[in-house]
Amino acid sequence: HTSTAIIAAFSFVIALAWKDLTLKVINENLAPKVLESYPYLSELITAVFVTIIAILGITLVSKWAKKE
């Protein structure tokens, strides 16, 4: 159970790092008019991207943890 908690903690930290980076990239590359029209668009794109990365990570860790 300890290894699961450690993996979860590292996953959380990694997700926060990716969230910050993704948010900065999106805000710099979307036109200001788009962000003015849709103020939550960058957060939505960031949430989807981080969710996809997290699902991939969880899948990989789950497959790795099942191997003996």
Phi, psi and omega per residue, in radians:
H1 nan -0.514 -3.140
T2 -1.143 -0.711 3.138
S3 -1.118 -0.631 3.095
T4 -1.108 -0.743 3.121
A5 -1.142 -0.695 3.138
I6 -1.162 -0.753 3.110
I7 -1.090 -0.715 3.119
A8 -1.109 -0.705 3.128
A9 -1.146 -0.787 3.103
F10 -1.115 -0.681 3.118
S11 -1.084 -0.694 3.123
F12 -1.117 -0.774 3.134
V13 -1.126 -0.740 3.116
I14 -1.101 -0.751 3.121
A15 -1.075 -0.690 3.103
L16 -1.133 -0.695 3.113
A17 -1.128 -0.789 3.121
W18 -1.126 -0.651 3.142
K19 -1.067 -0.810 -3.134
D20 -1.101 -0.800 3.138
L21 -1.107 -0.820 -3.120
T22 -1.083 -0.740 3.135
L23 -1.075 -0.740 3.113
K24 -1.130 -0.761 -3.140
V25 -1.108 -0.769 -3.134
I26 -1.131 -0.798 -3.122
N27 -1.106 -0.575 3.138
E28 -1.373 -0.465 -3.043
N29 -1.757 -0.270 3.062
L30 -1.487 2.484 3.125
A31 -1.127 2.483 3.131
P32 -0.980 -0.593 3.131
K33 -1.140 -0.629 3.114
V34 -1.151 -0.754 3.135
L35 -1.179 -0.558 3.086
E36 -1.220 -0.657 -3.137
S37 -1.280 -0.661 -3.103
Y38 -2.227 1.455 -3.010
P39 -1.126 -0.379 -3.111
Y40 -1.746 0.115 -3.078
L41 -1.096 -0.742 -3.124
S42 -1.154 -0.649 3.102
E43 -1.189 -0.641 3.112
L44 -1.134 -0.823 3.129
I45 -1.086 -0.740 3.121
T46 -1.086 -0.773 -3.131
A47 -1.094 -0.737 3.130
V48 -1.132 -0.799 -3.119
F49 -1.084 -0.829 -3.129
V50 -1.149 -0.627 3.098
T51 -1.106 -0.767 3.125
I52 -1.089 -0.798 3.118
I53 -1.079 -0.729 -3.130
A54 -1.144 -0.705 3.118
I55 -1.116 -0.748 3.090
L56 -1.071 -0.761 3.126
G57 -1.109 -0.758 3.128
I58 -1.115 -0.710 3.122
T59 -1.091 -0.802 -3.142
L60 -1.119 -0.768 3.137
V61 -1.147 -0.661 3.120
S62 -1.119 -0.744 3.107
K63 -1.148 -0.697 3.132
W64 -1.145 -0.716 -3.082
A65 -1.212 -0.487 -3.132
K66 -1.310 -0.411 3.135
K67 -1.223 2.432 3.125
E68 -2.069 nan nan
